[in-house]
């Protein structure tokens, strides 16, 4: 095996383990804050994603069809 590949692999594994440890052990202040659920209402003035990206062609139809199959009955297209 190429020694450069092995060294890059080892560096990536080390970085992954360091990041994993950092995620699992946040500082005490942040840990206490992270455990409190955020029950604030969603902002009413938030922009819809379609303002910045074009809508996906046929997405709603695929979503409705998946819902019909999951429920096993017809969903009205009202």
Secondary structure, 3 states (H helix, E strand, C coil): CCHHHHHHHHHHHHHHHHHHHHHHCCCHHHHHHHCCCCCCCCCCCCCCHHHCCCCCCCHHHHHHHHHHHHHCCCCCCC
